[in-house]
Amino acid sequence: MLVTDMESSSAPQRAQASGATEATGANRSTEFCSEDEVAALVAAFYSRIRDDEVLGPIFARHVSDWDAHLPKMVDFWSSALRRTARYRGTPMPVHNALPGLDAALFARWVRLFRATTAAQDNAALQSRANELAERIAQSLWYGYQLHHGREDLPRDLLPTEEASPP
């Protein structure tokens, strides 16, 4: 959901990691999307987030510099989708520190993500990104519940079919 400025690799580290991956051919399995497509997806998604009447104010309270935050989100999604290993942050503690999150907020985040990917021309990117977004949201929600001392077992977010675009 909200992955922040914790730790992110430097530009030389990102270039080195990217170059090493490309030099070895290790990213052949991730050729379903380009770095430009990842960057465009991230920009479109966080534009929707910022405009959203529910999630926008939450993000606005915790992201003070979007020009610094968006490249970190590109690194995060590039690492997840293209296995570039550029992102070095720790999203779980960041989300656990946020007060008052609930399943509906995570589910809304997934719905906005799916609506964003639905506008992408690359069907393979759309499918893989949606799958990862749902896993990430579910994992962060589980961790959030456990961190906040829930006595019962963590509850799932909405079923996948309910997470489809609005």
HELIX and SHEET records of a PDB file:
HELIX    1   1 ALA A   11  THR A   24  1                                  14    
HELIX    2   2 ALA A   26  THR A   30  5                                   5    
HELIX    3   3 GLU A   35  ASP A   51  1                                  17    
HELIX    4   4 LEU A   55  HIS A   62  1                                   8    
HELIX    5   5 TRP A   66  ARG A   82  1                                  17    
HELIX    6   6 PRO A   91  ASN A   96  1                                   6    
HELIX    7   7 ALA A  103  ALA A  118  1                                  16    
HELIX    8   8 ALA A  123  HIS A  147  1                                  25    
HELIX    9   9 THR A  160  ALA A  163  5                                   4    
END                                                                             
